[in-house]
């Protein structure tokens, strides 16, 4: 599914790129649940035009 639902609500000339991170690029320590929770994230990038 990814960005399919989001794209329905954006103008046609806007592209969305979703990039998942986590264990590969942690922002917190993966040794406890709190740190793992912070590392579960997705970055959305919007591109105007074609």
N, C-alpha and C positions, 0 to 999 in steps of 0.2 A: 504494500500500500504506500508506504513512504510519504511523499509529498503530494500524492494525487488529490487528496481532499483539499489541501491548501491551494493548489493551482486552480481549482474551480472558482475560487473567490478572488483571484488576482487578474489584472488586465492581461490580455494575450501577449503583450510584448515584455512581460516580466517572467524571467526564468528563475527557478529555485533549485539550489543545490544543497543537499543534506549530507553532512559528514559526521559519522559517529566516531567517538573517541572512547577511551576507557583505559584498559590495561596498557595499551600501547603508548599513550601520552597522559599519564596521570597528573592531576593537579593536587592530589592529596595522597596520603599514605594508604596503601591497600591492605595493611595489616589488621584493620578493624572495620566494622560495618559502616561507621560514620564516614571514613575515608573512601570506601568503595562506593558509597552513595553519592559523594561529590564527584566521583570519576565517571559515573553514568551520565553522559551528556551528549547532545547532538548540537552541532552548529549549523544554522541555516544561513545561506548566502543568497541574496537577491541580486539579479542581474537585469538591468533595464535595457531594452533593445534586442535586436537579433544578431 
